[in-house]
């Protein structure tokens, strides 16, 4: 399996999870909280071969399924600001930069990322990063260039558009693996009575396009939330409603005059095309002829890695399991159980 971690996503999650538990107050302690969270998440996940931790266990713990094996590991990071997308929509992700908590803590998280990347020179993993380039695009490139089974570790729901028989998503917060077979179970929105509104997995991108993404400050079609978007796409492809707005009543089981009017407005089609340009990761990946300028691969140095872990006092990481997983990635062979010698 090719395991790809969304580095910024994991660094921020680790920072929020550990800063209070560690009593972090100084810049050094705040940076360390993000660094430990990122390291434990990435290496713990590698040791578990992309699987969730056992109930009650930390992200740095290990318990891989028998036969599971990470043959390649990459961690992708944002760097700078999303200038390409802001050239299309200036308000893209601007809301988070207006939040004092983000501005105050960003330097600590970025410092932790820099330290992780420096440490990763001693690890057999790939770092994907480019100035003013989003990790989402680099991850999409890595996924689409690979022919191996891929697992993406991230809470970013944009990656769900890539799910198919080869590509799966591990959500660290929910601690679930989302694959093609269980896609609807984890993705379909629920009505007030608890029932779900399922729609074809292939229409997930337009589901996001229509409903928008508040986390990126990106509005969707007026009068369309996640439930309405799912109902529309369960009935027909999104573009069909521009040709026949009255079809909304069949999809929803009732008239929605506001939505019908929005679909007749040329500005709504512009919103849809803008959101597709911003959200379509396959389209974004095509912008890169090669990822070579954005990739750096470390060289496995177990002694240096062990010394670094000891110096950082990373107690929540199963170090022996992590070493076995990293050794397996470096050699291209499944890691041996602890205390077992490789077969001759």
Steps between C-alpha positions, in 0.01 A plus 500: 500500500605856426416705811469879460457728801358852488775660706349836589173331588677266741726769644206724592299206636797394711553853623141535619497151652822536699551865592263496798592148608867601499434835667676674211548872557842601365575519125730199537232293673232599250727402212580171669129421541448532125819306423411210728144489371617494139773243559285265705217518247712439190728230639229335706287476187792353305554241774131406481519475119240774459246348740328675794643443849330249723221647718644699785845519344684814386579590138864412566412143594543198275289200404518431128275241340681176415653532154446878480806681373592860415745483211518876443439796731457867412408804707372808318501853637357838407749781475417870484153597385267351235573769242371308196159445653486854634560627148172324414312588819668763722311398816626142485608393852511861617276438799757295689758775460263738676481271803740609778556138609623407153732798462641461852567130471600463135869583567524214750339249265719610209811475717398146593452413134847631418647287779315192379621554144858533623466183706349321199837518323577188705176321409408304185209725419422765243428860593278682249497878531512805275492875556143635496382150409230309684561147623165394349631545147827318568315213665266472201803482270661228710176302501439527127859421406506182708363167387512350851222499757506840673378613841477873576502604866310826546181651639466715185183383329617621160705181472182292497462584131800274434355190668469199269593133502869598538486813718378512861493770768591471867332766713710552817219674693229243431761222489335330204617386160273612217507281190277459197285235666427706811496841333131574549508391864759764588417775250124515440331778702218415737145626519349605830359148546848348469455355151772574245479654153728294281627611161749352250858515625610635163295815569676582825697788348181670384347431842779715645473751216127550556508517881826699532771471763474726804850399617643656183253794503358370175124544445303261287173535311252731678240305701704178481645331807640151532160330529353680201814437296480129575131488403572676171792276410315184600245583233715640217841648412544860608516649150160352414332749733632796305325364191179424689467691830146371550655154555589620851145424615538136393833467677384664824138389496389862530535835327799716587437827320820661632718217374324485165561872460864461592545230237362735236751768600822489290691601814421162656661312215804723549508399869491133403781535245706704747456240772591220262819683410582545868393158629574252221822330612536301179490824304754656736735202465514547124678832555818312599708343224727353768514501878879479507550866610261446791629167635786413732569146617690424819757226560426253779731546799370300794765621746427865431126442517517319833719772645257768383199320652686463830597867498140607431361259763222375274343261748172439315674354193559124480861547396573135422195468278588826326857382437374172353260687273769744385744216443238328287450813291876541458557139393176453309408194703228445762616579854582199714319445831705608799774249576453305177782470250436548127450178308801381306 
